[in-house]
């Protein structure tokens, strides 16, 4: 008999995944920061080129289908249809097997043309090293979608942490060993990214064993629909989501190809020089992507929770779920974006002491991308809200609109010798402003109870501006004195941490003062009552 799993509520599931993301991101930072210091800006361009190709193939294979699987399993689970739930999983697993195998074969045998397409032939080694990961992640996505659809987020959380740990140990070790043996940074980047492949394989083994141990043999009372009918339902829901999600991955891929091409063709740079300059932008990209990672756990819990509520015609619960999501995201991501922007230079210098010149050059990028990450997070959340309401096609068109803005602006700005790579963060910011703005409009039109955007965003924005001023003033006050006594690097690092700490304190104080959150917002969150008491929320 299967072991009985405790179903987490929406915020509880989000909290588990958010905690896992926090651990994964910490491990990821321990991986990427030393790796960047080891292989430098050029090596990171090769690393990111392979990862963007992988991400596109992965998104095409898994972006919409795991959410569709999670949604269908959640609906069947809410209605007690055990046989249907199992058959949905078996159909999805077969589909994911074929998609993953196809993606890995394309990446492995098409390595050279893919590298040439990206105007970065030296990314050949990294692309090939990452190719098996597509197959592993496809199968993992089916397993994660199945458990998430039943409200159980723990297997996903554990598998993510295991994957990150393997990436850290194997990837860093290989990068260091290969460079010490005299190989170039392109081979070092391949060694680093092979850790991702090993991590996905280990995570797949864990999830397979987990599901085998907990499989239920008890027959249900329901009659499951045919496999063909369930496959059709998966595709009808999943394909529009996939198109919307893969649109952004495709645009990101084209964007890098255009940027590398314009640096070489319009400005006359060599491939290695263009890779080194583009690598400065990737320094800031790593931090830019961090806040949105904490939004995905909310969306992974939101979609099945809303789907279950809609299946039961509980519109009041739908409204509460969406409102709670907006408040939590606004409270978390706006200060994060402002903090990255106002402390961009100090943070980069603290993280990349071995690549000081590139860190200084990347400051401009992160100042703009810090603001842009707020709109990325809003895009992720509003996409999930629209998808959970069956409006999967809308994000396709909004992402295309933003992507066209990004690519066209990149082509013009990067080709201008006075702007060159500085055009990349400008186009990124404009892209996500367009997407998030359009999504917010369509969410407003979709929901029965209209969200009050001014009320949701004004207070967190005001508190974040005050927080940003406090953080910057604290940094400037500490940096001069500490640097003169302890040296430039140590002084900057301690002053940066002091600025971050001051910002956190200011913001935490402002949460109850401005009534940004209420005790009701946290009541379903694990430890929410305790947090409410600490912050004196009512």
DRENROSE-314711 format. One record per residue (C-alpha): x, y, z; residue in one letter; residue number from 1. Coordinates in steps of 0.05 Angstrom, whole numbers. Example, Ala and Ser with C-alpha at 12.3 -4.5 7.8 and 13.67 -1.06 7.14 Angstrom:
REM DRENROSE-314711
{{246 -90 156} "A" 1}
{{273 -21 143} "S" 2}
//
This chain:
REM DRENROSE-314711
{{0 0 0} "X" 1}
{{25 70 -16} "X" 2}
{{48 113 41} "X" 3}
{{-1 167 56} "X" 4}
{{24 236 38} "X" 5}
{{3 298 74} "X" 6}
{{-25 348 26} "X" 7}
{{3 418 36} "X" 8}
{{-42 479 29} "X" 9}
{{-25 531 -23} "X" 10}
{{19 576 18} "X" 11}
{{49 517 54} "X" 12}
{{69 485 -12} "X" 13}
{{96 552 -36} "X" 14}
{{136 559 28} "X" 15}
{{168 490 19} "X" 16}
{{187 505 -53} "X" 17}
{{211 575 -34} "X" 18}
{{255 546 21} "X" 19}
{{283 496 -29} "X" 20}
{{295 552 -79} "X" 21}
{{332 591 -25} "X" 22}
{{377 532 -12} "X" 23}
{{386 518 -86} "X" 24}
{{403 590 -100} "X" 25}
{{453 592 -44} "X" 26}
{{486 529 -72} "X" 27}
{{481 559 -141} "X" 28}
{{517 622 -117} "X" 29}
{{571 580 -85} "X" 30}
{{577 547 -154} "X" 31}
{{572 605 -202} "X" 32}
{{610 658 -164} "X" 33}
{{675 617 -159} "X" 34}
{{664 591 -230} "X" 35}
{{659 662 -257} "X" 36}
{{722 682 -220} "X" 37}
{{757 620 -249} "X" 38}
{{736 622 -322} "X" 39}
{{722 698 -328} "X" 40}
{{676 737 -373} "X" 41}
{{694 699 -437} "X" 42}
{{685 631 -405} "X" 43}
{{617 651 -376} "X" 44}
{{594 672 -446} "X" 45}
{{608 601 -470} "X" 46}
{{574 573 -408} "X" 47}
{{512 615 -418} "X" 48}
{{509 602 -493} "X" 49}
{{503 527 -481} "X" 50}
{{454 539 -424} "X" 51}
{{408 582 -466} "X" 52}
{{405 530 -521} "X" 53}
{{391 477 -468} "X" 54}
{{339 521 -436} "X" 55}
{{302 531 -502} "X" 56}
{{299 457 -517} "X" 57}
{{279 444 -446} "X" 58}
{{225 496 -447} "X" 59}
{{196 469 -511} "X" 60}
{{196 400 -480} "X" 61}
{{172 415 -410} "X" 62}
{{148 487 -398} "X" 63}
{{74 477 -410} "X" 64}
{{65 402 -402} "X" 65}
{{85 396 -329} "X" 66}
{{37 452 -312} "X" 67}
{{-17 419 -353} "X" 68}
{{-2 353 -318} "X" 69}
{{-3 387 -250} "X" 70}
{{-69 420 -266} "X" 71}
{{-103 356 -291} "X" 72}
{{-77 314 -233} "X" 73}
{{-100 368 -184} "X" 74}
{{-170 368 -214} "X" 75}
{{-174 291 -213} "X" 76}
{{-147 290 -142} "X" 77}
{{-197 342 -118} "X" 78}
{{-254 299 -147} "X" 79}
{{-226 233 -120} "X" 80}
{{-212 202 -189} "X" 81}
{{-153 156 -172} "X" 82}
{{-152 116 -237} "X" 83}
{{-155 179 -279} "X" 84}
{{-98 209 -239} "X" 85}
{{-53 148 -251} "X" 86}
{{-69 145 -325} "X" 87}
{{-54 219 -334} "X" 88}
{{15 207 -304} "X" 89}
{{30 146 -348} "X" 90}
{{9 183 -411} "X" 91}
{{51 243 -392} "X" 92}
{{112 201 -375} "X" 93}
{{112 168 -444} "X" 94}
{{105 236 -478} "X" 95}
{{161 266 -437} "X" 96}
{{207 207 -453} "X" 97}
{{200 220 -528} "X" 98}
{{208 295 -521} "X" 99}
{{269 289 -476} "X" 100}
{{303 239 -521} "X" 101}
{{291 282 -582} "X" 102}
{{318 345 -547} "X" 103}
{{382 310 -524} "X" 104}
{{395 281 -594} "X" 105}
{{385 349 -626} "X" 106}
{{433 382 -577} "X" 107}
{{486 326 -582} "X" 108}
{{488 316 -658} "X" 109}
{{473 389 -675} "X" 110}
{{527 418 -631} "X" 111}
{{568 451 -685} "X" 112}
{{511 485 -724} "X" 113}
{{480 508 -658} "X" 114}
{{545 541 -636} "X" 115}
{{553 574 -704} "X" 116}
{{481 599 -701} "X" 117}
{{498 633 -635} "X" 118}
{{559 667 -667} "X" 119}
{{601 631 -614} "X" 120}
{{636 570 -643} "X" 121}
{{677 561 -579} "X" 122}
{{614 541 -542} "X" 123}
{{617 474 -578} "X" 124}
{{645 436 -518} "X" 125}
{{596 464 -467} "X" 126}
{{536 450 -512} "X" 127}
{{555 377 -521} "X" 128}
{{570 368 -446} "X" 129}
{{500 392 -429} "X" 130}
{{461 352 -481} "X" 131}
{{442 291 -438} "X" 132}
{{410 337 -386} "X" 133}
{{350 351 -431} "X" 134}
{{328 278 -428} "X" 135}
{{337 274 -352} "X" 136}
{{299 338 -338} "X" 137}
{{241 319 -383} "X" 138}
{{228 256 -343} "X" 139}
{{238 294 -278} "X" 140}
{{187 346 -300} "X" 141}
{{133 292 -308} "X" 142}
{{148 265 -239} "X" 143}
{{149 334 -207} "X" 144}
{{85 354 -241} "X" 145}
{{51 291 -216} "X" 146}
{{70 301 -143} "X" 147}
{{55 376 -146} "X" 148}
{{-14 363 -174} "X" 149}
{{-28 323 -111} "X" 150}
{{-6 382 -68} "X" 151}
{{59 349 -48} "X" 152}
{{118 396 -60} "X" 153}
{{170 358 -18} "X" 154}
{{196 311 -73} "X" 155}
{{208 371 -119} "X" 156}
{{243 409 -64} "X" 157}
{{290 351 -46} "X" 158}
{{306 335 -118} "X" 159}
{{323 408 -133} "X" 160}
{{372 411 -74} "X" 161}
{{404 344 -95} "X" 162}
{{412 370 -166} "X" 163}
{{445 434 -142} "X" 164}
{{494 398 -96} "X" 165}
{{517 352 -152} "X" 166}
{{525 411 -199} "X" 167}
{{568 447 -147} "X" 168}
{{615 389 -130} "X" 169}
{{623 359 -199} "X" 170}
{{621 424 -240} "X" 171}
{{671 464 -199} "X" 172}
{{718 406 -192} "X" 173}
{{719 392 -267} "X" 174}
{{728 466 -285} "X" 175}
{{788 473 -238} "X" 176}
{{820 408 -260} "X" 177}
{{813 422 -334} "X" 178}
{{842 492 -329} "X" 179}
{{900 468 -287} "X" 180}
{{915 417 -341} "X" 181}
{{924 473 -391} "X" 182}
{{857 472 -428} "X" 183}
{{825 537 -450} "X" 184}
{{766 572 -416} "X" 185}
{{719 542 -467} "X" 186}
{{736 472 -442} "X" 187}
{{734 496 -370} "X" 188}
{{663 522 -383} "X" 189}
{{644 453 -410} "X" 190}
{{671 421 -347} "X" 191}
{{631 469 -304} "X" 192}
{{567 456 -341} "X" 193}
{{576 381 -342} "X" 194}
{{560 386 -268} "X" 195}
{{490 406 -288} "X" 196}
{{483 341 -328} "X" 197}
{{507 299 -269} "X" 198}
{{459 336 -223} "X" 199}
{{398 323 -267} "X" 200}
{{415 249 -272} "X" 201}
{{421 243 -196} "X" 202}
{{356 280 -186} "X" 203}
{{320 235 -236} "X" 204}
{{344 173 -199} "X" 205}
{{319 201 -133} "X" 206}
{{249 218 -160} "X" 207}
{{243 150 -194} "X" 208}
{{258 113 -129} "X" 209}
{{212 159 -91} "X" 210}
{{152 145 -136} "X" 211}
{{166 71 -140} "X" 212}
{{165 65 -64} "X" 213}
{{100 105 -58} "X" 214}
{{61 79 -117} "X" 215}
{{-11 61 -100} "X" 216}
{{-38 -7 -120} "X" 217}
{{-107 5 -92} "X" 218}
{{-157 9 -150} "X" 219}
{{-202 70 -153} "X" 220}
{{-277 70 -164} "X" 221}
{{-275 116 -225} "X" 222}
{{-269 97 -298} "X" 223}
{{-209 133 -327} "X" 224}
{{-215 167 -396} "X" 225}
{{-177 136 -453} "X" 226}
{{-102 151 -461} "X" 227}
{{-116 187 -527} "X" 228}
{{-167 233 -495} "X" 229}
{{-120 249 -437} "X" 230}
{{-62 262 -485} "X" 231}
{{-106 310 -523} "X" 232}
{{-124 347 -458} "X" 233}
{{-51 351 -439} "X" 234}
{{-33 381 -506} "X" 235}
{{-91 429 -509} "X" 236}
{{-71 459 -442} "X" 237}
{{4 450 -448} "X" 238}
{{19 473 -519} "X" 239}
{{-5 546 -510} "X" 240}
{{34 550 -444} "X" 241}
{{95 520 -479} "X" 242}
{{90 570 -536} "X" 243}
{{87 627 -487} "X" 244}
{{145 603 -445} "X" 245}
{{188 580 -503} "X" 246}
{{176 646 -536} "X" 247}
{{217 680 -482} "X" 248}
{{271 627 -485} "X" 249}
{{274 633 -560} "X" 250}
{{277 709 -556} "X" 251}
{{333 704 -505} "X" 252}
{{371 658 -551} "X" 253}
{{361 703 -612} "X" 254}
{{378 762 -568} "X" 255}
{{447 734 -551} "X" 256}
{{459 714 -622} "X" 257}
{{442 784 -646} "X" 258}
{{485 816 -592} "X" 259}
{{546 773 -609} "X" 260}
{{534 783 -683} "X" 261}
{{528 859 -678} "X" 262}
{{591 864 -635} "X" 263}
{{629 826 -688} "X" 264}
{{597 851 -752} "X" 265}
{{578 923 -735} "X" 266}
{{636 939 -688} "X" 267}
{{690 895 -719} "X" 268}
{{707 854 -656} "X" 269}
{{737 785 -657} "X" 270}
{{695 727 -631} "X" 271}
{{737 723 -567} "X" 272}
{{733 799 -555} "X" 273}
{{658 798 -566} "X" 274}
{{650 740 -518} "X" 275}
{{691 776 -465} "X" 276}
{{648 840 -473} "X" 277}
{{583 802 -472} "X" 278}
{{608 765 -411} "X" 279}
{{605 830 -372} "X" 280}
{{530 831 -384} "X" 281}
{{524 759 -360} "X" 282}
{{557 779 -294} "X" 283}
{{495 821 -279} "X" 284}
{{448 770 -310} "X" 285}
{{464 720 -256} "X" 286}
{{439 767 -202} "X" 287}
{{382 793 -245} "X" 288}
{{353 722 -250} "X" 289}
{{355 711 -174} "X" 290}
{{290 745 -150} "X" 291}
{{246 712 -202} "X" 292}
{{268 644 -178} "X" 293}
{{229 656 -114} "X" 294}
{{166 671 -155} "X" 295}
{{164 604 -189} "X" 296}
{{149 566 -124} "X" 297}
{{88 610 -114} "X" 298}
{{64 597 -186} "X" 299}
{{77 522 -180} "X" 300}
{{31 520 -120} "X" 301}
{{-18 572 -147} "X" 302}
{{-37 537 -212} "X" 303}
{{-59 470 -183} "X" 304}
{{-92 506 -124} "X" 305}
{{-132 552 -169} "X" 306}
{{-148 494 -216} "X" 307}
{{-176 454 -157} "X" 308}
{{-217 514 -133} "X" 309}
{{-245 526 -202} "X" 310}
{{-263 452 -209} "X" 311}
{{-303 459 -145} "X" 312}
{{-333 526 -167} "X" 313}
{{-302 560 -107} "X" 314}
{{-292 630 -136} "X" 315}
{{-283 662 -68} "X" 316}
{{-222 618 -56} "X" 317}
{{-194 635 -125} "X" 318}
{{-198 709 -108} "X" 319}
{{-162 699 -42} "X" 320}
{{-107 657 -73} "X" 321}
{{-93 708 -127} "X" 322}
{{-94 766 -79} "X" 323}
{{-47 732 -30} "X" 324}
{{1 717 -88} "X" 325}
{{2 789 -111} "X" 326}
{{15 815 -41} "X" 327}
{{71 766 -26} "X" 328}
{{106 778 -92} "X" 329}
{{100 853 -87} "X" 330}
{{127 852 -16} "X" 331}
{{187 809 -35} "X" 332}
{{209 828 -105} "X" 333}
{{203 904 -106} "X" 334}
{{254 913 -49} "X" 335}
{{298 859 -80} "X" 336}
{{300 896 -146} "X" 337}
{{313 964 -114} "X" 338}
{{368 934 -70} "X" 339}
{{404 904 -130} "X" 340}
{{400 970 -166} "X" 341}
{{426 1017 -111} "X" 342}
{{482 969 -89} "X" 343}
{{499 942 -158} "X" 344}
{{573 962 -158} "X" 345}
{{589 942 -87} "X" 346}
{{555 875 -95} "X" 347}
{{592 858 -160} "X" 348}
{{659 878 -131} "X" 349}
{{646 835 -70} "X" 350}
{{627 774 -111} "X" 351}
{{679 778 -166} "X" 352}
{{746 803 -137} "X" 353}
{{786 763 -188} "X" 354}
{{750 797 -246} "X" 355}
{{750 869 -219} "X" 356}
{{750 905 -286} "X" 357}
{{691 864 -312} "X" 358}
{{654 874 -246} "X" 359}
{{661 949 -251} "X" 360}
{{637 948 -323} "X" 361}
{{577 905 -304} "X" 362}
{{553 956 -252} "X" 363}
{{515 996 -305} "X" 364}
{{480 932 -328} "X" 365}
{{458 911 -259} "X" 366}
{{432 981 -242} "X" 367}
{{381 974 -298} "X" 368}
{{369 899 -291} "X" 369}
{{354 908 -217} "X" 370}
{{292 948 -237} "X" 371}
{{277 901 -295} "X" 372}
{{275 840 -248} "X" 373}
{{213 870 -214} "X" 374}
{{176 867 -280} "X" 375}
{{202 797 -294} "X" 376}
{{171 773 -229} "X" 377}
{{105 806 -246} "X" 378}
{{107 772 -314} "X" 379}
{{118 703 -283} "X" 380}
{{61 712 -233} "X" 381}
{{11 741 -282} "X" 382}
{{28 686 -332} "X" 383}
{{10 635 -279} "X" 384}
{{-55 671 -262} "X" 385}
{{-77 673 -335} "X" 386}
{{-56 600 -346} "X" 387}
{{-94 576 -285} "X" 388}
{{-157 610 -312} "X" 389}
{{-151 574 -379} "X" 390}
{{-125 636 -416} "X" 391}
{{-59 603 -436} "X" 392}
{{-56 638 -504} "X" 393}
{{-51 709 -477} "X" 394}
{{21 703 -451} "X" 395}
{{42 679 -520} "X" 396}
{{23 746 -551} "X" 397}
{{49 789 -494} "X" 398}
{{117 754 -495} "X" 399}
{{121 761 -571} "X" 400}
{{107 836 -564} "X" 401}
{{161 844 -511} "X" 402}
{{209 801 -549} "X" 403}
{{203 842 -612} "X" 404}
{{218 904 -571} "X" 405}
{{279 871 -541} "X" 406}
{{309 844 -606} "X" 407}
{{297 907 -647} "X" 408}
{{326 952 -592} "X" 409}
{{386 907 -584} "X" 410}
{{400 908 -658} "X" 411}
{{400 984 -661} "X" 412}
{{433 1000 -594} "X" 413}
{{488 948 -593} "X" 414}
{{507 965 -664} "X" 415}
{{519 1037 -642} "X" 416}
{{593 1042 -622} "X" 417}
{{577 1095 -569} "X" 418}
{{529 1047 -534} "X" 419}
{{550 976 -555} "X" 420}
{{536 925 -500} "X" 421}
{{504 977 -456} "X" 422}
{{443 971 -501} "X" 423}
{{430 901 -475} "X" 424}
{{402 920 -406} "X" 425}
{{362 978 -436} "X" 426}
{{327 931 -484} "X" 427}
{{316 880 -429} "X" 428}
{{282 930 -383} "X" 429}
{{237 956 -439} "X" 430}
{{219 884 -459} "X" 431}
{{194 863 -390} "X" 432}
{{158 929 -377} "X" 433}
{{117 916 -440} "X" 434}
{{102 844 -422} "X" 435}
{{84 857 -349} "X" 436}
{{41 917 -367} "X" 437}
{{1 877 -418} "X" 438}
{{-6 818 -371} "X" 439}
{{-32 861 -315} "X" 440}
{{-84 890 -362} "X" 441}
{{-109 821 -382} "X" 442}
{{-109 795 -311} "X" 443}
{{-153 854 -292} "X" 444}
{{-200 836 -348} "X" 445}
{{-201 761 -329} "X" 446}
{{-214 763 -254} "X" 447}
{{-285 770 -228} "X" 448}
{{-261 811 -169} "X" 449}
{{-215 864 -198} "X" 450}
{{-148 871 -163} "X" 451}
{{-130 941 -138} "X" 452}
{{-61 949 -167} "X" 453}
{{-48 1016 -135} "X" 454}
{{-62 987 -66} "X" 455}
{{-20 926 -80} "X" 456}
{{42 960 -106} "X" 457}
{{45 1031 -78} "X" 458}
{{63 1014 -6} "X" 459}
{{117 962 -23} "X" 460}
{{146 1011 -75} "X" 461}
{{147 1069 -25} "X" 462}
{{179 1025 29} "X" 463}
{{230 999 -22} "X" 464}
{{251 1070 -42} "X" 465}
{{262 1088 32} "X" 466}
{{298 1022 42} "X" 467}
{{343 1035 -19} "X" 468}
{{362 1104 9} "X" 469}
{{378 1073 76} "X" 470}
{{420 1018 45} "X" 471}
{{460 1066 1} "X" 472}
{{472 1116 57} "X" 473}
{{494 1060 104} "X" 474}
{{542 1033 51} "X" 475}
{{574 1101 37} "X" 476}
{{581 1116 111} "X" 477}
{{617 1050 124} "X" 478}
{{658 1040 61} "X" 479}
{{708 1096 70} "X" 480}
{{725 1081 142} "X" 481}
{{728 1005 133} "X" 482}
{{769 1007 68} "X" 483}
{{822 1051 99} "X" 484}
{{830 1004 158} "X" 485}
{{819 935 127} "X" 486}
{{837 942 54} "X" 487}
{{795 957 -7} "X" 488}
{{763 888 -16} "X" 489}
{{748 873 56} "X" 490}
{{723 943 69} "X" 491}
{{676 942 9} "X" 492}
{{650 873 27} "X" 493}
{{634 891 99} "X" 494}
{{604 958 78} "X" 495}
{{561 922 27} "X" 496}
{{536 873 79} "X" 497}
{{523 931 126} "X" 498}
{{483 966 72} "X" 499}
{{442 903 58} "X" 500}
{{430 893 132} "X" 501}
{{408 965 141} "X" 502}
{{361 959 83} "X" 503}
{{330 896 111} "X" 504}
{{319 927 179} "X" 505}
{{288 990 149} "X" 506}
{{241 949 106} "X" 507}
{{220 902 162} "X" 508}
{{203 962 205} "X" 509}
{{162 992 148} "X" 510}
{{120 929 136} "X" 511}
{{76 939 198} "X" 512}
{{82 1015 197} "X" 513}
{{54 1020 127} "X" 514}
{{11 958 135} "X" 515}
{{41 925 74} "X" 516}
{{20 856 99} "X" 517}
{{-32 834 148} "X" 518}
{{-36 774 194} "X" 519}
{{-89 745 148} "X" 520}
{{-39 744 90} "X" 521}
{{7 698 129} "X" 522}
{{-42 654 166} "X" 523}
{{-35 595 117} "X" 524}
{{41 601 113} "X" 525}
{{82 554 155} "X" 526}
{{105 595 215} "X" 527}
{{60 652 193} "X" 528}
{{30 664 261} "X" 529}
{{99 671 291} "X" 530}
{{121 719 236} "X" 531}
{{58 760 248} "X" 532}
{{73 766 322} "X" 533}
{{145 786 309} "X" 534}
{{124 840 260} "X" 535}
{{64 860 303} "X" 536}
{{16 849 244} "X" 537}
{{-59 853 255} "X" 538}
//
